[in-house]
Amino acid sequence: MKKDIILSFLALLPLFAFAPRADALTCTFSSVTGVNFGSYDVFSASPTKATGSITYSCRTISGVHFMVMNLSTGSSGTFANRTLRSGGNVLNYNLYPDAANSQVWGDGNGTTYQFSIDPVDRNVHTLTVYGTIPPGQNVGVGSYTDTITVTMNF
């Protein structure tokens, strides 16, 4: 018997605040597309994978500036296993900067990845966020969600 779990939207929400100065770096998010895993098959031996994207641009008013982009832990409070939730049910997953899942995308602490660029340019860039749900998790049917905050620091 196949259990279908409809995973609705895994939101990647931009959060940033800054007060531009004459020598400041300004950055904006053009769009953020959440990772939508679709249905999860608890009997599949393969991981469930999906992608989202972050589109941004930065510009310096003067000088060369450095920018880093972090992803929050979401509802789990840890990068070890982020969690999608449906009521009391929990489904482990994680987010990565590459399809090989070589390093968890976090805030640069421990072994987590932090996107950085130095110097910034005036171009629009799109980053792909790779999401993976490990196989073999016996969870109930439902709509599982998590909210991830994308933060730019400069």
Order of alpha helices (4+ residues) and beta strands (2+ residues): beta-beta-beta-beta-beta-beta-beta-beta-beta-beta-beta
